[in-house]
């Protein structure tokens, strides 16, 4: 009877160890399937207000989640800041949201995204006159849908081409909103934490 108890105990212990090893293997696989990258580049902005234009710098980061049925959901954060303060309005923003990568090929990664965040519009150099008021600064919520693609040059490095249409509210226009258009060309760096986690 005592030997049977020891046999059952040993079987349960081995099953527990085997289950723990399997769980660790699944966890490592889950880590490996996450993808962290950062990007930075130049952005041309048509501000949508009186022909305004900005030459801006955009930086950001992406956390790619495990793929599902040929697409990869990705959490993205990006910021855009005007490097050349042109005439009219200067727009800067910090946005975050969801991006969906379409896994069509080895090097090409087309995507669509929807970002939301805070934007600031600075009317320089003398402010913006509208309905007998002079506007100096507007802070508002910004909605930014867009499309683009990443192209892998090496395991770590790639390039990004990206287009966004942004809706800015609380602006000095009859509708109270404007739509700016942004085009970005950037360098992408993909981190390698996942591979090291497997070693």
N, C-alpha and C positions, 0 to 999 in steps of 0.2 A: 504493500500500500504506500509506504514511504517512498519507494522507488518511482511509483507512478506519479506521486506529487512532484518529485524532483524532475521527472520527465516533462510534466505539464509546465512547471515553472521555467525550465530551460527553453522549452518551445516558445513560451510567451516572451521570454527575454530576447531570444533570437528574432522573433517577429517584430518586437519593438525596435531593435537595432536596425533590422532591415527596413522598417518603415521610416525610421529617422534618416537613414542613408538616402532613401528614395526622396524624402521631403527635401533634403539638402540639395540633391541633384536637380529637383524641380525648381528650387529657389535660385540656384546658380543659372539655370537656363532662362528663368524669368529676368534675372539681372542682365544676362547677355543680350536679350532681345530689346532692352531699352537702348536708346541712342541719344547722346547729348552732343549738341553742336552750337557753335557761336558764329556770328557773321558781322561784317562791317563793310560799309561802302558808301558810294555817292548817290544822292537822290536829287532828281529834278522835280520841282513842285510848281504846278500851275494852281495858284491859290483859289481861283474862282471869284475873286473880288477885284473888280476894275483892272483886269489884266495882270494882276500881281504874279510875280515869279520869285522862287527861292532856289538857291543852290545849297543843298543841305547834306548833312552826314547822318547816316542811319546805322545803328548798332543793335544787335539783339541776340537772343538765344532760343534754342528749340530743344524740347525734351520729347523725343519720339517714343510712343508707347508700343507694346507688341502689336504686330500686324494682324488684321482680321479680314479675311476674304479679299485679299489683294489691295487693301488700303491700310495706311498706318495713321492713326490719330496722333496728333502732335500738339503739345502745349507750347505756345510761342509768346515771347515778350520782346517788344522792340521800342526803341526811342529814336525820334528824328529831331535834329536841331539845325537851324539855319546857319551855315558857315559864311554865306555872303548875304548881308542884309540889303536886299534890293528895295525898290520903291514899292509903296503900297503896304501890304501886311506881311509880317513874318510869322510863320507857323511852326510851333514846336509841340511835340506830343510824346506821351508814354502810353503804349497800348499793350493789351494782352488778350489772348483768346485761343480759339481752336483752329488748327490747320489740319487738313486731310491730304496726305501724300498718296498718290496713285502709283503703285509699284508695277510699272510697265516694263522696265528694263534695268540692266545692271548699272548703268551710269546715269541715266536720265530719271529725274524724280519730279514730275509735274505735280502741282498742288493747288488747292483753293483754300482760302482762309477767311475768317471773320473775326476781326479784332475790335475791341472796345476799350476806351480809356479817357484820359484827361488831356485836353489840348489847350494851348495858350496862343492867342493871336495878338501880336504887338503891331500897332499901326505907327509906322515911322516914316519920316523923321518928325512930322508935325501933327500926327494924329489923323483921324479920318472923320470928315464932316458929313453928318447925315441927319436930316430933319432938325436942323439948328442945334445939334449936339455934336461935340467933338469927342470921338472915341480914342482912348489911348491904349487900352488893354482889355481883352475879352478872354475869360476862362470858361470852358464849356465841355460838355461830353462829346466825344468823337466816336462815330461808327465807321469802320473801315473794312469793307469786303475787298477781296483781291484774288489774283491768280499769279502764278509764276512757275519757275522750275529751278531745281538745283542740278548741276552737272558735276560728277565726280572726276577730278583730275588724277588723284592718287587715293590711297586708303584714307588719308586724313584731310586732304585739301580739295576744295571744289569752288565753283563759281555759282552765283545766284543772279537771276534776272526776274524782276518782280514788278507788278503793277497794282496800284491800289486806288480806289475811289473813296474819299472820306467825306462824310457829312458832318459839318460843323453847325451847331445851333447857337442861339443868342448872338447873332451877327447883325450889323447895321445894314440890312437889306429889307425890302418889302415883305419877303416871306419869313424873315428871321433866321434863315439858314443859308449856307453856301455848300457847294460840292467842289472839293479840290481833287486834282489828279496827280498822282505820284508815280514816277518810274525810278527803280533802284537797280544798280549793278553793284554786286558785292562779292567779297571773298568769304568762303565758308571754311571753318576748321572743325573737324569732327574729332571729339575726344575718344580715348581708348580705355576708359575705366572698365568697360565690360570684359574685355579680353583679359586684363590683369586679374579681374575677380575670379576668372576660371582657373587660374594657375595655382 
